[in-house]
Amino acid sequence: MRKRQQQKESVARKQRKAAQNRPEEKASQGLPDLIEALTAGPGGSALFHDGDDENGIQNLDLPPELPVLAVRDIVVFNYMILPLFVGREKSVKAVDAALSGDRYILILTQKDESVDDPGPDDLYQTGTVGMIMRMLKMPDGRLKVLVQGLARAKVRRFTANDPYHIAKIEPLLEPETVELTPEHEALMRSSREQSEKILGLRGISSGDIMSVLNNVNEPGRLADLIASNLRIKVAEAQKILESYDPISRLQRVNEQLVKEVEVASMQNKIQASAKEGMDKAQRDFFLREQLKAIKRELGDEHDENEDIDELRKAIETSGMPKDVMKEAFKQLRRLESMHSESSEATVIRTYLDWMTELPWKKTSRDRLDIKKAKTILDEDHYDLDKVKERILEYLSVRKLNPKMKGPILCFVGPPGVGKTSLGRSIARSLGRKFHRMSLGGMRDEAEIRGHRRTYIGSMPGRIVQAIKQCGTRNPVIMLDEIDKLGSDFRGDPSSALLEVLDPEQNFGFTDHYLNVPFDLSKVMFICTANVLDTIPGPLRDRMEIIRIPGYTEHEKAVITKRYIIPRQTRENGLAEDEMVISDKLVARVIREYTREAGLRNVEQKIGTVCRKMARKKAEGEKGPFKVSPKNLHKLLGPPIFIDDEKEKTLPAGVAMGLAWTPVGGEMLHVEVSTMPGKGKLILTGKLGDVMKESAQAALSMARAKADAYGIEPDFADKFDIHVHVPAGATPKDGPSAGVTLVTALISALTETPVDPDVAMTGEISLRGRVLPVGGIKEKILAAVSRRMKKVIIPAQNKKDLEEIPAELRRKIKIVTVERVEEVWPLAKAE
C-alpha cells in the first residue's frame, strides 16, 4: 500500500511539472494541496486572502475597462492567490499593460484549452478580477506572475483584441451578509464534513485544514475556498463561479463534494481489495466456483468427468497402436490432474482431439476393377497413354499384393497439360479421397513436420492435416509445384519431404506436434513440377518421373471439343446445344490465338466466346449461337499468331534453332554477322554460359573445317564475328544451340542462306560430334506449330521418337545426324 501511495505521489509530481511547462496553467491544484495552500506564504502554490485587509475587497474601485488574461484548465476564485506562467504574446502584453497601470487584470477561462490564440467567443464571459502581486521573467522568455483573486466580473463587451484583449466589465459584488438560517448552517456543516471525509479517505491530516474551514462563517467565501481546491472539471467550476447567490453556490459545491466522496470511497475500496493479495488465478478460481454453483442451481451443470470419459472412450476406439495409445493415456492423466480452464489443459485437450480424430486404421477400399479404372481414366483425359498405363500397372500389382507400399509419382511438364487434374482422375479411378497441397513458395519446415507443442496455437504439419481432412490413412495426396519449394532460416521443407516421400521411412513418420509415429506408407503421393532442375537430387531420387511434354494441334482440338467446350458452356450458363462451333474453327482458335504446350490459353479463348454468347442470351436472343469464320475475329479480335509469320526466305547468317522452356518448346533465331576486324567474337542476346561456350566451339570448328566449307582459312584474321539471339531481354541458355550456331556461322561466312523450312537442335563437341539433347517432343511440337517441314536432331535422340505420335511424325520430316558435317548439306537452301 505504501509503495502504491509513493507511486501516486510521483505521478502527481510529474503532472504538476507538466503543468508548469504550459502557459497560463495552474502550478498545483486539488484538495490534497489544501494544507499547502492555507499555510504557505506569498511564494506558495495557492494562498487565500483573509478578506479583511485595509483596502477591503468589497469596496474596490475597479476601472471600467481591464486587460484580459486567458487561462487554460483552471477557474480562478475570489481570495485565491496562485502563480501563473504566461507565455503567449497577447497574454504577456496584457500583463505588461496591467503592471504599467493599477495592476488589475481580468482573468477569463478558455472554453477549449487546445486553442492557442483564443478570441472573444472562445472565452467564458464571467471571470475574476485579479491583482498582480509579483512578476518574474523566466529564462525562456515566459513570465511568472503571482495573482490574487479580488472580485467576480462579467464582460459587457470586448473593446479591443489587438495587441491584447481589453474588456469593458461589470463587477459582480457579493450580496450583503444576512443572518444565517438553520438550513444555511446545515449546508455549511455538511460541506465541512464532506471535506473532512475526503481528507480522511485520502490519508491526509485534516486538523489544520478543518480549523480554517470552521473559522469561515460566510457561505460564499466557504464555497470559494472549497471550490478552488476541489478536483472538478472546468465547466463545473465555471458554473460555480457564475453562481451569484452564495447559498446556491455552496449547494453546487456540496454536490461536487458528494461526488468526490463517492469516487474517493470507491478508490479506497479498490485499494482495500487489492491489499487482500488475491492473485488472478485465485480470483478466477473463486469466480468459476461461483459460476458452477449457479449452474447447479439452474440445472445447467456440465460434469468435467464426462469430457474425460469421452476422451478415454475415443482413445480406446481410435485404433491407435499400443505405443501411441500409451502416450495418449499419459496425456489424459495429466489433463485429469489439471484445472480445466488452465492454458496447459487447453493445449493437452486439443492434442488429444487431434490424436483421436486421426484415421489410425480407417482406409478406403481400392477399386481394383482394372477395366473400369481404365474407362474412368479414358473418360477424364484424352491421350496420356504412358500415365494411364502406369496407374493400371499400380492397380494390377495392388490387386495381386495388397500390402504393397504407395508409389511416389512425379508429373513433369509445362503449365496447362493437366497434371493436377490427372491426380484427381487417379483418385477417382482408385476410389480414394483426394487432397491437393500447394508447395509453391513454402519456406517453413514446420509446414511439413508441424510445430512443436510448446505454445498455444501450435498445429500439426499439412501432411497430417490432409490425412485428418480426408478421414482415411490411404488418400491420394498431390504435392503441387514441388519444384518451387524455398528455404530460409526457418528450415528447408524439401529436406523434411525426404522422410515423407521415402517408402522405406514414411511408415514411421513423426510429426513434431503429435510426437508419435504415423504410417504414411499407404498414402499415394503424386508430385507435379514444371522443371526438374530445381528439385534437390535426393528428393528427385525418391520419385518416379513421368513426363507430360504437351499436346499436338490435333490432340488440342480433340480435348477442346470433348472437355473444354462442354465445361465452358456449362460454367457460363449455356446449354450444351446453344453454342455451335465447327472443328475447323476450333483448329483456327488453337492455331491463330494460342501457342503453348498446354491448354490454358485455349480454355481462356473458348471462355471468352462463351461469355459473348451468354450476353446475347441474357439480352433476350434465342439460340443456338453459331461461331462462324465471319464473327470469329469479332469475338476474339484479330489473330495473335499468323501463318505467314514464318519467313519465306532467310538472309545469309540466320538459322532456325529449337529450344526447350518450362512452358514447352519454342523456335530460336540465331543471327551471325561478319564485319572487318581482327577475329573478335561478339555475343549478344543475354546468353548463358553454356551458349557462350557453344559459340566459341562453333567458331573453332568453322576455322578447323574452313577448307571443307569453302571458307577462307584466314577469315578469323580479317573479320569480327557478331552472334546475336533476338529477344535480348530474355535469358537464354542450354545445350541445344550448338548445331544452330555452327550452321548460322557457316551461312554467314559463305554468304549462303539457310532453308527457312529447316529447324535444328543439338549440341556439338570440338571434334565435330553432334551430342544428344532433351525435350525432343516439345521441340518437334514447336516446329510443327510454326509449319516447319524438316527437323534435324542428334542421332542419339532417335530413341525419343517413340514417344512422338505417328500423326505428328507425318507432318514433319525428322532427320538424325551424328556429325556436324552432315548438317550443312541438309540445312542450306537449294
TORKOL-159330 format. One record per residue (C-alpha): residue in one letter; x, y, z. Coordinates in steps of 0.2 Angstrom, whole numbers, padded with zeros to 4 digits, always signed. Example, Ala and Ser with C-alpha at 12.3 -4.5 7.8 and 13.67 -1.06 7.14 Angstrom:
residues 2
A+0062-0022+0039
S+0068-0005+0036
end
This chain:
residues 830
M+0000+0000+0000
R+0014+0012+0005
K+0023+0008-0012
R+0007+0012-0021
Q+0005+0028-0012
Q+0023+0033-0017
Q+0019+0029-0035
K+0003+0040-0034
E+0013+0055-0027
S+0026+0053-0040
V+0013+0054-0054
A+0006+0069-0046
R+0023+0077-0046
K+0025+0074-0064
Q+0008+0081-0068
R+0012+0097-0058
K+0029+0098-0068
A+0020+0096-0084
A+0008+0110-0079
Q+0022+0122-0076
N+0028+0119-0094
R+0012+0125-0101
P+0007+0144-0102
E-0007+0150-0091
E-0009+0134-0082
K-0010+0132-0063
A+0005+0126-0054
S-0004+0115-0042
Q-0022+0111-0039
G-0033+0099-0029
L-0040+0097-0012
P-0024+0087-0005
D-0014+0103-0008
L-0026+0112+0004
I-0014+0112+0018
E+0000+0119+0007
A-0012+0131+0001
L-0018+0138+0018
T-0001+0138+0026
A+0011+0144+0013
G+0017+0162+0011
P+0017+0173-0004
G+0029+0160-0013
G+0017+0146-0010
S+0007+0137-0024
A-0010+0144-0019
L-0014+0156-0005
F-0031+0163+0002
H-0033+0181+0007
D-0042+0183+0024
G-0053+0196+0015
D-0052+0209+0029
D-0037+0220+0024
E-0037+0239+0024
N-0042+0240+0006
G-0057+0229+0008
I-0061+0218-0007
Q-0079+0223-0006
N-0075+0241-0008
L-0064+0240-0023
D-0064+0254-0035
L-0061+0244-0051
P-0059+0253-0068
P-0072+0251-0081
E-0060+0243-0094
L-0047+0230-0090
P-0034+0220-0100
V-0039+0201-0101
L-0028+0186-0097
A-0034+0170-0104
V-0030+0154-0094
R-0032+0136-0098
D-0038+0121-0086
I-0042+0132-0071
V-0055+0144-0065
V-0049+0157-0053
F-0060+0161-0037
N-0060+0176-0025
Y-0047+0177-0011
M-0036+0164-0021
I-0018+0168-0023
L-0009+0157-0036
P+0006+0158-0048
L+0003+0158-0067
F+0015+0155-0081
V+0012+0167-0095
G+0020+0163-0112
R+0008+0169-0126
E+0011+0185-0134
K-0006+0193-0131
S-0005+0187-0113
V+0012+0194-0110
K+0006+0211-0117
A-0009+0211-0106
V+0001+0208-0090
D+0013+0222-0095
A-0002+0234-0098
A-0009+0229-0080
L+0008+0232-0072
S+0010+0249-0080
G-0007+0254-0073
D-0015+0249-0057
R-0010+0231-0058
Y-0028+0225-0061
I-0032+0211-0074
L-0047+0201-0079
I-0044+0183-0079
L-0055+0173-0090
T-0055+0154-0093
Q-0055+0146-0111
K-0069+0135-0116
D-0057+0124-0126
E-0040+0123-0119
S-0032+0117-0136
V-0035+0134-0144
D-0018+0144-0144
D-0025+0161-0149
P-0042+0162-0141
G-0054+0176-0147
P-0069+0183-0138
D-0080+0168-0142
D-0068+0156-0136
L-0068+0163-0118
Y-0081+0162-0104
Q-0090+0179-0101
T-0088+0178-0082
G-0072+0178-0074
T-0062+0185-0059
V-0053+0202-0057
G-0036+0199-0051
M-0022+0209-0044
I-0004+0205-0050
M+0006+0205-0034
R+0023+0199-0041
M+0030+0196-0058
L+0046+0187-0063
K+0054+0185-0080
M+0059+0167-0084
P+0075+0162-0094
D+0064+0155-0108
G+0055+0172-0110
R+0039+0167-0101
L+0033+0177-0086
K+0029+0170-0069
V+0016+0181-0060
L+0008+0179-0043
V-0011+0184-0044
Q-0024+0187-0031
G-0042+0185-0035
L-0052+0200-0029
A-0070+0200-0037
R-0081+0192-0049
A-0084+0202-0065
K-0094+0200-0081
V-0089+0205-0098
R-0101+0218-0106
R-0091+0219-0122
F-0073+0217-0129
T-0067+0234-0134
A-0050+0229-0142
N-0042+0212-0147
D-0025+0218-0153
P-0012+0219-0147
Y-0021+0211-0132
H-0039+0209-0127
I-0047+0223-0117
A-0065+0221-0110
K-0077+0233-0103
I-0083+0224-0086
E-0097+0224-0074
P-0091+0219-0056
L-0102+0206-0048
L-0100+0211-0029
E-0105+0199-0016
P-0123+0202-0008
E-0123+0209+0010
T-0122+0195+0023
V-0139+0191+0031
E-0142+0181+0046
L-0140+0163+0043
T-0155+0151+0044
P-0153+0134+0051
E-0154+0127+0034
H-0139+0138+0029
E-0130+0132+0044
A-0134+0114+0040
L-0127+0116+0022
M-0111+0124+0028
R-0109+0110+0041
S-0112+0097+0028
S-0099+0105+0016
R-0086+0104+0030
E-0090+0086+0035
Q-0089+0081+0016
S-0072+0089+0015
E-0066+0081+0031
K-0072+0064+0024
I-0062+0067+0008
L-0046+0071+0018
G-0048+0055+0028
L-0051+0044+0013
R-0035+0051+0005
G-0025+0049+0021
I-0022+0067+0024
S-0021+0075+0041
S-0036+0086+0042
G-0033+0096+0058
D-0026+0112+0051
I-0037+0112+0036
M-0053+0110+0046
S-0048+0123+0059
V-0048+0135+0044
L-0064+0129+0037
N-0073+0130+0054
N-0067+0148+0055
V-0076+0153+0039
N-0094+0159+0043
E-0099+0166+0026
P-0107+0153+0014
G-0100+0162-0002
R-0082+0163+0005
L-0083+0144+0011
A-0089+0139-0006
D-0075+0149-0015
L-0062+0141-0003
I-0068+0123-0006
A-0071+0125-0024
S-0054+0132-0028
N-0046+0116-0021
L-0059+0104-0027
R-0054+0092-0042
I-0068+0096-0053
K-0070+0099-0072
V-0068+0117-0079
A-0086+0118-0085
E-0092+0113-0067
A-0080+0126-0059
Q-0086+0139-0071
K-0104+0136-0066
I-0099+0138-0048
L-0091+0155-0052
E-0106+0161-0061
S-0117+0157-0046
Y-0121+0175-0039
D-0131+0169-0024
P-0119+0162-0010
I-0131+0149-0005
S-0134+0142-0022
R-0115+0142-0025
L-0112+0132-0009
Q-0126+0120-0014
R-0116+0117-0031
V-0100+0115-0021
N-0109+0102-0009
E-0115+0092-0024
Q-0097+0091-0031
L-0091+0086-0013
V-0104+0072-0013
K-0097+0065-0030
E-0079+0067-0024
V-0083+0057-0008
E-0091+0043-0019
V-0076+0042-0030
A-0063+0043-0016
S-0073+0029-0007
M-0073+0018-0022
Q-0055+0021-0025
N-0052+0016-0007
K-0062+0001-0009
I-0052-0005-0024
Q-0036-0002-0015
A-0043-0012+0000
S-0047-0026-0011
A-0030-0026-0019
K-0022-0027-0002
E-0030-0044+0001
G-0017-0051-0010
M-0028-0062-0021
D-0019-0065-0037
K-0028-0068-0054
A-0028-0087-0053
Q-0036-0086-0036
R-0049-0074-0041
D-0053-0084-0057
F-0055-0100-0047
F-0067-0091-0034
L-0077-0084-0049
R-0078-0101-0058
E-0083-0110-0042
Q-0097-0097-0040
L-0102-0100-0058
K-0103-0119-0055
A-0114-0116-0041
I-0125-0105-0051
K-0126-0118-0065
R-0130-0132-0052
E-0145-0121-0046
L-0151-0119-0064
G-0148-0137-0069
D-0136-0132-0082
E-0121-0140-0074
H-0109-0149-0086
D-0098-0163-0077
E-0080-0161-0082
N-0078-0180-0079
E-0090-0183-0094
D-0077-0175-0105
I-0063-0185-0098
D-0073-0201-0100
E-0077-0196-0118
L-0059-0194-0122
R-0054-0210-0114
K-0068-0219-0124
A-0062-0210-0140
I-0044-0216-0137
E-0049-0234-0134
T-0059-0235-0150
S-0047-0224-0161
G-0037-0239-0167
M-0020-0232-0161
P-0005-0243-0160
K-0001-0248-0142
D+0014-0236-0140
V+0004-0222-0147
M-0011-0226-0135
K+0001-0227-0121
E+0006-0209-0124
A-0012-0203-0126
F-0017-0210-0109
K-0002-0202-0101
Q-0008-0185-0108
L-0025-0189-0102
R-0019-0192-0084
R-0010-0176-0085
L-0026-0167-0090
E-0036-0175-0076
S-0024-0168-0063
M-0025-0150-0070
H-0038-0137-0068
S-0050-0137-0083
E-0048-0119-0088
S-0029-0118-0087
S-0019-0114-0103
E-0009-0130-0102
A-0025-0140-0101
T-0032-0132-0116
V-0016-0137-0126
I-0017-0155-0120
R-0036-0156-0124
T-0033-0150-0142
Y-0019-0163-0144
L-0030-0177-0138
D-0043-0171-0150
W-0031-0172-0164
M-0025-0190-0159
T-0042-0197-0158
E-0048-0189-0174
L-0034-0196-0185
P-0038-0211-0195
W-0026-0224-0187
K-0034-0239-0195
K-0048-0232-0207
T-0044-0235-0225
S-0053-0233-0242
R-0057-0249-0251
D-0047-0248-0268
R-0057-0251-0283
L-0047-0265-0291
D-0058-0267-0307
I-0044-0264-0320
K-0056-0262-0334
K-0067-0250-0325
A-0052-0240-0319
K-0046-0239-0337
T-0063-0232-0343
I-0063-0219-0329
L-0046-0213-0335
D-0051-0213-0353
E-0066-0203-0349
D-0057-0189-0339
H-0041-0187-0351
Y-0038-0189-0369
D-0021-0197-0374
L-0008-0198-0360
D-0006-0217-0363
K+0010-0218-0353
V+0002-0211-0337
K-0013-0222-0339
E-0003-0237-0341
R+0007-0233-0325
I-0009-0231-0315
L-0016-0248-0322
E+0000-0256-0318
Y-0001-0250-0300
L-0019-0256-0298
S-0014-0273-0305
V+0000-0275-0293
R-0011-0269-0279
K-0024-0282-0283
L-0011-0296-0283
N-0001-0289-0267
P-0012-0279-0256
K+0002-0275-0244
M+0012-0265-0257
K+0018-0248-0252
G+0011-0232-0261
P+0021-0226-0276
I+0028-0208-0277
L+0024-0202-0295
C+0030-0185-0301
F+0022-0177-0316
V+0034-0165-0325
G+0028-0154-0339
P+0023-0136-0344
P+0008-0127-0337
G-0009-0132-0343
V-0006-0150-0348
G-0017-0157-0335
K-0005-0163-0321
T-0016-0158-0307
S-0032-0164-0315
L-0024-0180-0318
G-0021-0183-0300
R-0040-0181-0297
S-0043-0194-0310
I-0031-0206-0302
A-0040-0204-0285
R-0057-0206-0294
S-0051-0222-0303
L-0044-0229-0286
G-0060-0224-0276
R-0049-0215-0264
K-0051-0197-0256
F-0041-0184-0264
H-0031-0169-0257
R-0021-0156-0266
M-0007-0147-0256
S+0002-0132-0265
L+0020-0131-0260
G+0024-0116-0271
G+0034-0103-0260
M+0034-0114-0244
R+0049-0110-0234
D+0045-0116-0216
E+0050-0134-0212
A+0036-0134-0199
E+0023-0133-0213
I+0028-0151-0216
R+0033-0158-0199
G+0022-0147-0189
H+0025-0136-0174
R+0032-0142-0158
R+0018-0142-0144
T+0026-0129-0133
Y+0014-0114-0136
I-0004-0111-0138
G-0009-0112-0156
S+0004-0125-0162
M-0003-0137-0175
P+0002-0152-0184
G+0010-0151-0202
R+0000-0150-0218
I+0003-0169-0221
V-0006-0174-0205
Q-0019-0161-0208
A-0023-0168-0225
I-0025-0185-0218
K-0037-0180-0205
Q-0047-0170-0218
C-0048-0185-0229
G-0053-0196-0215
T-0043-0211-0221
R-0025-0216-0220
N-0023-0221-0238
P-0029-0205-0248
V-0021-0198-0264
I-0011-0183-0259
M-0005-0171-0273
L+0010-0161-0269
D+0008-0147-0282
E+0023-0136-0288
I+0036-0146-0279
D+0050-0138-0290
K+0045-0121-0282
L+0050-0125-0264
G+0060-0112-0255
S+0071-0112-0239
D+0077-0099-0226
F+0081-0098-0208
R+0065-0107-0203
G+0072-0123-0211
D+0071-0132-0228
P+0054-0140-0232
S+0062-0151-0246
S+0073-0160-0233
A+0058-0163-0222
L+0049-0171-0238
L+0063-0184-0239
E+0055-0194-0225
V+0038-0191-0231
L+0042-0197-0249
D+0053-0212-0245
P+0044-0228-0244
E+0057-0236-0233
Q+0055-0222-0220
N+0037-0215-0220
F+0029-0230-0212
G+0035-0221-0196
F+0034-0203-0200
T+0034-0192-0184
D+0026-0175-0184
H+0033-0163-0171
Y+0016-0159-0164
L+0010-0177-0162
N+0027-0183-0157
V+0022-0201-0161
P+0025-0211-0177
F+0011-0211-0190
D+0011-0223-0205
L+0011-0214-0222
S+0016-0230-0232
K-0002-0232-0238
V-0004-0214-0245
M-0001-0212-0263
F+0009-0196-0266
I+0008-0188-0283
C+0020-0173-0286
T+0019-0160-0300
A+0033-0149-0307
N+0037-0138-0322
V+0056-0142-0322
L+0067-0155-0313
D+0082-0144-0311
T+0076-0135-0295
I+0071-0151-0286
P+0085-0157-0275
G+0094-0173-0281
P+0090-0184-0265
L+0072-0179-0266
R+0071-0182-0285
D+0078-0200-0282
R+0063-0205-0272
M+0051-0201-0286
E+0046-0209-0302
I+0047-0196-0315
I+0033-0196-0328
R+0035-0183-0342
I+0020-0174-0350
P+0028-0164-0363
G+0012-0156-0371
Y-0001-0159-0385
T-0001-0158-0404
E-0013-0147-0413
H-0024-0162-0416
E-0024-0168-0398
K-0028-0150-0393
A-0043-0150-0405
V-0050-0166-0398
I-0048-0161-0380
T-0056-0144-0383
K-0071-0152-0391
R-0073-0166-0379
Y-0069-0157-0362
I-0066-0138-0363
I-0081-0133-0374
P-0094-0143-0363
R-0086-0136-0347
Q-0086-0118-0353
T-0104-0118-0359
R-0110-0126-0343
E-0100-0113-0332
N-0106-0098-0342
G-0125-0103-0341
L-0127-0110-0358
A-0135-0127-0363
E-0124-0139-0372
D-0133-0136-0389
E-0134-0117-0388
M-0116-0114-0394
V-0111-0121-0411
I-0093-0121-0416
S-0085-0132-0430
D-0070-0142-0429
K-0061-0130-0442
L-0065-0115-0431
V-0058-0124-0416
A-0042-0128-0425
R-0041-0109-0430
V-0043-0104-0412
I-0029-0115-0407
R-0018-0110-0422
E-0021-0091-0423
Y-0024-0087-0405
T-0013-0098-0394
R+0004-0105-0395
E+0008-0116-0380
A+0011-0134-0374
G-0004-0135-0363
L-0022-0129-0365
R-0024-0114-0353
N-0025-0101-0366
V-0036-0112-0377
E-0048-0113-0362
Q-0047-0094-0359
K-0052-0091-0378
I-0066-0103-0378
G-0072-0095-0361
T-0072-0078-0370
V-0083-0084-0384
C-0095-0092-0372
R-0096-0076-0362
K-0101-0066-0378
M-0114-0079-0382
A-0120-0079-0364
R-0123-0060-0365
K-0133-0062-0381
K-0144-0075-0372
A-0146-0063-0357
E-0152-0049-0368
G-0166-0060-0375
E-0159-0068-0391
K-0163-0086-0394
G-0150-0099-0398
P-0142-0109-0404
F-0127-0096-0406
K-0116-0101-0420
V-0097-0096-0422
S-0093-0093-0440
P-0077-0088-0449
K-0085-0070-0451
N-0089-0067-0432
L-0073-0076-0425
H-0062-0060-0426
K-0076-0050-0419
L-0077-0062-0404
L-0059-0064-0401
G-0051-0049-0410
P-0038-0050-0424
P-0027-0066-0424
I-0012-0065-0412
F-0001-0078-0422
I-0002-0078-0441
D+0004-0092-0453
D+0014-0080-0463
E+0024-0076-0448
K+0037-0089-0454
E+0049-0081-0466
K+0049-0087-0484
T+0067-0084-0486
L+0081-0081-0473
P+0096-0070-0476
A+0113-0077-0475
G+0119-0079-0457
V+0102-0084-0450
A+0097-0101-0444
M+0081-0108-0435
G+0085-0117-0419
L+0074-0126-0407
A+0074-0124-0388
W+0066-0131-0373
T+0057-0119-0360
P+0047-0123-0344
V+0031-0119-0354
G+0036-0130-0369
G+0047-0129-0385
E+0050-0113-0395
M+0059-0108-0410
L+0075-0099-0408
H+0083-0087-0421
V+0102-0087-0422
E+0109-0072-0432
V+0128-0071-0436
S+0135-0056-0445
T+0153-0053-0451
M+0162-0036-0452
P+0180-0031-0455
G+0191-0034-0440
K+0204-0045-0431
G+0194-0060-0427
K+0184-0054-0411
L+0169-0064-0406
I+0154-0053-0400
L+0140-0062-0391
T+0123-0053-0388
G+0106-0058-0383
K+0108-0061-0364
L+0116-0078-0367
G+0121-0090-0353
D+0137-0099-0350
V+0133-0114-0360
M+0128-0105-0375
K+0143-0094-0374
E+0154-0110-0374
S+0144-0117-0389
A+0148-0101-0399
Q+0166-0102-0395
A+0166-0121-0400
A+0157-0116-0416
L+0170-0103-0421
S+0184-0116-0418
M+0175-0129-0428
A+0172-0117-0443
R+0191-0112-0443
A+0196-0131-0442
K+0184-0135-0456
A+0186-0120-0467
D+0193-0129-0482
A+0178-0141-0482
Y+0165-0127-0482
G+0174-0116-0495
I+0178-0103-0482
E+0194-0093-0482
P+0207-0100-0470
D+0212-0083-0463
F+0194-0077-0461
A+0197-0075-0442
D+0211-0063-0445
K+0200-0052-0457
F+0183-0052-0449
D+0175-0049-0432
I+0160-0061-0429
H+0144-0055-0420
V+0132-0068-0414
H+0115-0062-0409
V+0100-0071-0402
P+0085-0059-0403
A+0073-0055-0388
G+0088-0049-0379
A+0079-0046-0363
T+0075-0064-0361
P+0089-0075-0353
K+0094-0090-0365
D+0104-0105-0360
G+0105-0123-0363
P+0114-0137-0373
S+0103-0135-0388
A+0110-0122-0400
G+0127-0129-0404
V+0122-0136-0421
T+0112-0120-0425
L+0127-0108-0421
V+0138-0118-0432
T+0125-0118-0447
A+0122-0099-0445
L+0141-0096-0444
I+0145-0106-0460
S+0130-0097-0468
A+0137-0080-0464
L+0155-0084-0469
T+0150-0092-0486
E+0135-0080-0489
T+0124-0095-0492
P+0106-0093-0484
V+0099-0107-0474
D+0082-0116-0479
P+0068-0107-0470
D+0059-0123-0468
V+0073-0132-0458
A+0074-0131-0439
M+0088-0140-0429
T+0093-0144-0412
G+0109-0152-0404
E+0125-0149-0395
I+0142-0151-0403
S+0159-0157-0397
L+0175-0149-0403
R+0179-0164-0414
G+0163-0162-0423
R+0151-0174-0415
V+0133-0170-0413
L+0128-0173-0395
P+0110-0178-0388
V+0099-0165-0380
G+0082-0166-0371
G+0065-0160-0374
I+0064-0168-0391
K+0045-0170-0391
E+0042-0152-0386
K+0054-0145-0399
I+0046-0155-0413
L+0029-0149-0407
A+0036-0131-0408
A+0042-0134-0426
V+0026-0141-0432
S+0016-0127-0425
R+0027-0115-0435
R+0024-0125-0451
M+0042-0131-0452
K+0045-0145-0465
K+0061-0153-0458
V+0069-0155-0441
I+0087-0160-0438
I+0091-0169-0422
P+0106-0179-0415
A+0106-0197-0419
Q+0107-0202-0401
N+0090-0194-0399
K+0082-0207-0411
K+0075-0217-0396
D+0065-0202-0391
L+0055-0203-0407
E+0045-0217-0400
E+0036-0205-0389
I+0031-0194-0403
P+0013-0199-0410
A+0013-0205-0428
E+0001-0191-0433
L+0015-0179-0428
R+0029-0188-0437
R+0018-0187-0453
K+0018-0168-0453
I+0036-0166-0452
K+0052-0174-0459
I+0064-0179-0445
V+0082-0181-0449
T+0096-0188-0437
V+0114-0184-0439
E+0130-0189-0430
R+0142-0176-0436
V+0142-0158-0440
E+0147-0161-0457
E+0131-0169-0461
V+0121-0154-0455
W+0126-0141-0468
P+0120-0151-0484
L+0103-0154-0475
A+0101-0136-0470
K+0107-0124-0484
A+0094-0118-0496
E+0093-0126-0513
end
